[in-house]
Amino acid sequence: MKGKSKSATETAKPIRRRIPKWALQSATDTASSEQYYLRSIGRALDVLDSFDGKAALALKDIGAKTGLPESTLFRVLLTLEKHGYLQQAVDGTYQLAPRLRFGWLIEQANRLRDAVRPELERLAHHFNETASMAYLYEDRIHVLDSVETFHEIRMSNRIGRVLPPHCSAMGKAITAFQEQALADQILEIYGLARRTEHTITDRARLFEQFAEIRRTGIAADREESILGGICYSAAIRPAGKPVVAAISLSTPIIRMTPERDEATRKAVLEAAQRIATAC
């Protein structure tokens, strides 16, 4: 009687993949790693790292940041532009392409969120109210983090929600510190829709309020986006850097007394200043 033939899976031997000696050596040997380091790719990455995701840079600005000779830098820029990693404007300046710029924004936003979180928790626990953070993604302001109170009646902030720049405290706090062109763009995209009878829909009046926010550092939403809610916000303003984020504390108006109102404004502003100093 003939025996059963073994299947291919039963007879197949495990494949042994040989790792080249140079690969094993380069993983542990600094000198060997330097030998296989691709300087051309390193230069290209240095150029990309010179951008902050916001400002466009001229050739001389990039050269000052990277230290590359102009002839070499020009070839690197041309290559990155051809492959869609950089864009050149009509004035000759360069900017990260959208696919890189958005990734950079997310990375920066998440890094700041982690730094802000302890302050949000401190505010939420001290006042037993909802503390939140918002971030400016190019021309839209999104809720990035929130620590809610355990009160049954409370103000909530859904992470990812786009905030109205004209009637939310964090939306106003961030928009107030933008250059005129960007502030106009933010408002144009969202519009000045009336949410409640207290919503400011007059553009001139809104920009007067923006000037007051820049003077005091505090933005307020007193039943402007939702009836029965009050929110105070302060922008995070690190020295020499653009304003891209704000924090806030929200509460039902029934729990807001004159003494609590003053204490809330002060605490939110001081928390934002501590974050800005640490950034």
C-alpha angles and dihedrals in degrees: 000000000000118000121238115266116241119245122246091252091054095049099038114108120222112264114243113210114206115221111215114247091234090058093051091047095047091054092064105021116080093196091051091048089055089052093058096038111120106224094191091059090043091055091050091051091048088055092050091047090056090071121084096202092250116058125056115232132216123223093260092049092054090045091053091051097045103030091224121148112256094244092052092043092052091055092048092050092048091051094048091048092049091053093049100252096112135033126208120214125215090259090060097253122131132226135180114268115252094257091058096036094055092048089050090051092052092049093049092044093051092047091052091044090058091050093048097047097085090054091050091051091048092052094044094049095043096050098024089229136114116284120193145177129213131194134202112235101191098294103350128077115218132185104248103178140003138185111199131206123237094235112125088225107050145135113254133201119202113215110242095026115140109236123219108244093212104048109023119082096229092042091054093042092056098039093049092065097048126101113266095256094052093043089053090049093050091050093044092053095049100030129209099277117170112244099172137355087271097055115119109231098162109099096209092050091048093054089049087056090049089056090052090050090054089050098048101025091228130106122192138200108196103181089314097125099025132011115248095024133105127186135180122200140181127196119236103240113184113189114268094003132101120259109253104151145041139185129217146184118218130194140164108264091237089072096047115102125176090255093047090046093058093044092050094051091049095047094048092049093047092048091052090049092051091051092048091051091051094048 
